[in-house]
């Protein structure tokens, strides 16, 4: 608010009070309410923006996780590899590298 606007606002306050339209206290309450509303709007905007940023981060993380999971081989392929490793271990007469639960 520039100097001219501030002067006009003060003049308007004096006229309102002198005409008995409102008291100094009424105007102070009104100003406080307006300040509170502006603060609430700022808080809502900040929380909303933070939530959107959080959602974007989560979406990116989930996309990366899905890409990794999609790249994993199917369980049957892994089972086949483990069976091949076991067969090689038996042929070489070495102890199994992995202990598998039955």
BELDA-V697159 format. One record per backbone hydrogen bond with DSSP energy under -0.5 kcal/mol. NH is the residue of the N-H (numbers start at 1). CO is the residue of the C=O. If there is no record, write none. Layout:
# BELDA-V697159
nh:NH co:CO
nh:NH co:CO
This chain:
# BELDA-V697159
nh:6 co:2
nh:7 co:3
nh:8 co:4
nh:9 co:5
nh:10 co:6
nh:11 co:7
nh:12 co:8
nh:13 co:9
nh:14 co:10
nh:15 co:11
nh:16 co:12
nh:17 co:13
nh:18 co:14
nh:19 co:15
nh:20 co:17
nh:21 co:16
nh:22 co:16
nh:27 co:23
nh:28 co:24
nh:29 co:25
nh:30 co:26
nh:31 co:27
nh:32 co:28
nh:33 co:29
nh:34 co:30
nh:35 co:31
nh:36 co:32
nh:37 co:33
nh:38 co:34
nh:39 co:35
nh:40 co:36
nh:41 co:37
nh:42 co:38
nh:43 co:39
nh:44 co:40
nh:45 co:41
nh:46 co:42
nh:47 co:43
nh:48 co:44
nh:49 co:45
nh:50 co:46
nh:51 co:47
nh:52 co:48
nh:53 co:49
nh:54 co:50
nh:55 co:51
nh:56 co:52
nh:57 co:53
nh:58 co:54
nh:59 co:55
nh:60 co:56
nh:61 co:57
nh:62 co:58
nh:63 co:59
nh:64 co:60
nh:65 co:61
nh:66 co:62
nh:67 co:63
nh:68 co:64
nh:69 co:65
nh:70 co:66
nh:71 co:67
nh:72 co:68
nh:72 co:69
nh:77 co:74
nh:78 co:74
nh:79 co:75
nh:80 co:76
nh:81 co:77
nh:82 co:78
nh:83 co:79
nh:84 co:80
nh:85 co:81
nh:86 co:82
nh:87 co:83
nh:88 co:84
nh:89 co:85
nh:90 co:86
nh:91 co:87
nh:92 co:88
nh:93 co:89
nh:94 co:89
nh:100 co:98
